[in-house]
Amino acid sequence: MFQNDVSFVYKDIDQGEENIKEVIKDLMMKHLEEGVSAPFFYDWELDELKNKLPQNFSLEINEKNNVPENKVRLTVVNAYFEANRHFQDYLDSLDDDSEVKLVAEPIGCIELDGEEDEGIVVITSIDAPYDEENELSLLELSDASGDSPIKLAVTAGDKFDNERTTFLCPGKYSDNYDDFELDNSKVEEIVTFIKELVPIED
């Protein structure tokens, strides 16, 4: 449980955003410099995951972070399906009456595994006692392995016709990682997809 890792940043924009290319470049740099790293699960796994949690654990989704209904979310992400986190050892050190509260947020509909776009939820807030003996927090990451390509996902809000798709990395970082060079053909594909989203008529 929780033995995976995703690094992400996202931004919600208007469909009519004029500077989508600049937004994408900025997100790519923020992903490199400021990306949040945390365990993830699919939105349809929530109930099953809650049932597997140890006693005195709770898990909720912060729905305030859903994609706004009239916005389009751009999510830059890379994920590892195999990771080692300080979870099982943490449980062994936890008092029976200790309470642990996990709060997760939806980051978009993303194709992580090469199959289909699915709602991805990430645990971003943890209220739990610190493991003083091991000097580690509940979900401390020790390592992650496997292929982890960087992708950019587009998730439209509910005012659109449920459109979403995931694109490969739209360019490359410079050799010293102080800049990101956009691949214009890939970026144009993303921009075109956004501009052609169909709003649902009231």
C-alpha positions in Angstrom: 0.0 0.0 0.0 1.3 3.5 -1.0 4.4 2.0 -2.6 4.4 4.2 -5.6 5.3 7.8 -6.4 4.2 10.5 -8.7 5.7 13.9 -9.3 3.4 16.6 -10.6 2.4 20.2 -11.1 -0.8 21.5 -12.7 -2.5 24.8 -13.7 -6.1 25.5 -14.6 -6.6 27.8 -17.6 -9.4 29.2 -19.7 -10.0 27.5 -23.0 -9.4 30.9 -24.6 -6.0 31.3 -23.0 -3.8 33.2 -25.5 -0.4 32.1 -24.1 -0.7 28.4 -23.8 2.8 27.8 -25.1 4.2 30.0 -22.3 2.0 28.2 -19.8 3.4 24.8 -20.9 7.0 26.0 -20.8 6.5 27.4 -17.3 4.8 24.2 -16.1 7.7 22.1 -17.4 10.2 24.2 -15.5 8.1 24.1 -12.4 7.8 20.4 -12.6 11.6 20.2 -12.6 12.1 22.7 -9.8 8.9 22.5 -7.7 7.0 19.3 -8.5 5.2 17.7 -5.6 6.2 14.0 -5.0 3.7 11.8 -3.3 1.9 8.4 -3.5 -1.1 8.1 -5.8 -4.1 5.9 -6.6 -6.9 5.9 -9.2 -10.2 7.6 -8.2 -12.1 4.3 -8.6 -9.8 2.7 -5.9 -10.9 5.0 -3.1 -13.5 2.8 -1.4 -11.3 -0.3 -1.6 -8.3 1.6 -0.3 -10.3 3.0 2.6 -11.3 -0.6 3.6 -7.7 -1.7 3.6 -6.4 1.1 5.8 -5.3 0.2 9.3 -7.5 1.1 12.3 -7.5 4.8 13.2 -6.5 5.8 9.7 -8.8 8.0 7.6 -8.6 9.1 4.0 -10.6 11.8 2.3 -10.4 13.6 -1.0 -10.3 17.4 -1.1 -12.9 18.1 -3.7 -12.0 21.8 -3.7 -9.1 20.8 -5.9 -11.4 19.2 -8.6 -11.0 20.7 -12.1 -13.2 23.8 -12.1 -16.2 23.1 -14.4 -15.4 25.9 -16.9 -11.6 25.5 -16.9 -9.0 23.2 -18.6 -6.3 21.6 -16.4 -2.8 21.1 -17.7 -0.9 18.5 -15.6 2.8 17.7 -16.0 3.5 14.4 -14.4 5.9 11.5 -14.2 5.1 8.4 -12.1 6.9 5.3 -10.7 4.7 2.3 -10.0 7.3 0.7 -7.8 8.6 2.7 -4.8 9.6 2.1 -1.2 8.0 4.2 1.5 8.2 4.2 5.3 4.8 2.7 5.8 4.9 -0.8 7.1 7.8 0.0 9.5 5.8 3.1 10.6 2.8 0.9 11.5 5.0 -1.3 13.7 6.0 1.8 15.7 2.6 3.4 16.0 0.6 3.4 19.2 -2.8 1.7 18.9 -4.7 4.9 19.8 -2.8 7.1 17.4 -4.9 8.8 14.7 -3.7 9.3 11.2 -5.5 11.5 8.7 -4.7 11.4 5.0 -6.0 14.0 2.6 -5.7 13.5 -1.2 -6.4 15.7 -4.2 -7.4 14.9 -7.8 -4.8 16.1 -10.2 -6.5 15.2 -13.5 -7.3 12.4 -15.9 -4.0 11.0 -17.0 -2.7 8.0 -18.9 0.1 6.8 -16.6 0.5 3.1 -17.7 0.2 3.2 -21.5 -3.4 2.1 -21.5 -6.0 4.8 -20.8 -6.7 8.1 -19.2 -7.9 7.7 -15.6 -8.6 10.0 -12.7 -5.5 10.2 -10.6 -5.6 11.1 -6.9 -2.5 12.0 -4.9 -2.0 12.1 -1.1 -0.8 15.6 -0.4 -1.6 16.2 3.2 -0.7 13.9 6.2 -1.6 14.4 9.8 0.3 11.7 11.6 2.7 11.2 14.5 6.3 11.4 13.5 8.3 8.2 13.9 10.9 9.5 16.4 12.7 6.2 16.6 13.5 6.0 12.9 13.4 9.7 12.3 11.0 9.3 9.4 7.5 10.4 8.5 4.7 8.1 7.5 5.2 8.0 3.8 8.9 8.9 3.6 10.2 7.9 0.2 13.5 5.9 0.1 13.6 5.0 -3.6 11.7 4.5 -6.8 12.4 2.4 -9.8 11.2 1.7 -13.4 10.4 3.8 -16.4 9.0 7.2 -15.6 8.4 9.3 -18.8 7.3 12.9 -18.3 3.9 13.5 -19.8 1.4 16.4 -20.1 -2.3 15.7 -19.5 -5.2 17.9 -20.5 -8.4 17.5 -18.4 -11.4 19.6 -19.2 -14.0 20.6 -16.6 -17.6 19.4 -16.5 -18.8 22.3 -18.7 -17.0 20.5 -21.6 -17.9 17.2 -23.2 -15.7 15.0 -20.9 -12.7 15.5 -23.0 -9.2 14.5 -21.8 -6.0 13.1 -23.2 -2.4 12.7 -22.4 0.6 13.8 -24.5 4.2 12.8 -24.4 6.7 15.4 -23.1 6.4 18.4 -25.4 10.1 19.1 -25.8 13.3 18.6 -23.8 15.3 20.2 -21.0 18.6 21.8 -21.8 21.8 20.0 -21.0 22.2 21.9 -17.7 18.5 21.8 -17.0 18.2 25.6 -16.8 15.7 25.8 -19.7 13.1 23.8 -21.5 13.0 23.8 -25.3 9.5 23.4 -26.7 8.8 21.0 -29.6 6.6 23.2 -31.6 4.8 20.4 -33.4 3.9 18.7 -30.1 2.8 22.0 -28.5 0.6 22.8 -31.5 -1.1 19.4 -31.1 -1.8 20.3 -27.5 -3.0 23.8 -28.3 -5.3 22.5 -31.0 -6.8 19.9 -28.7 -7.6 22.6 -26.2 -9.0 25.0 -28.7 -11.3 22.3 -30.2 -12.8 21.3 -26.9 -16.6 21.5 -27.2 -18.5 23.3 -24.4 -21.8 21.7 -23.3 -24.7 24.0 -24.1 -27.0 24.9 -21.2 
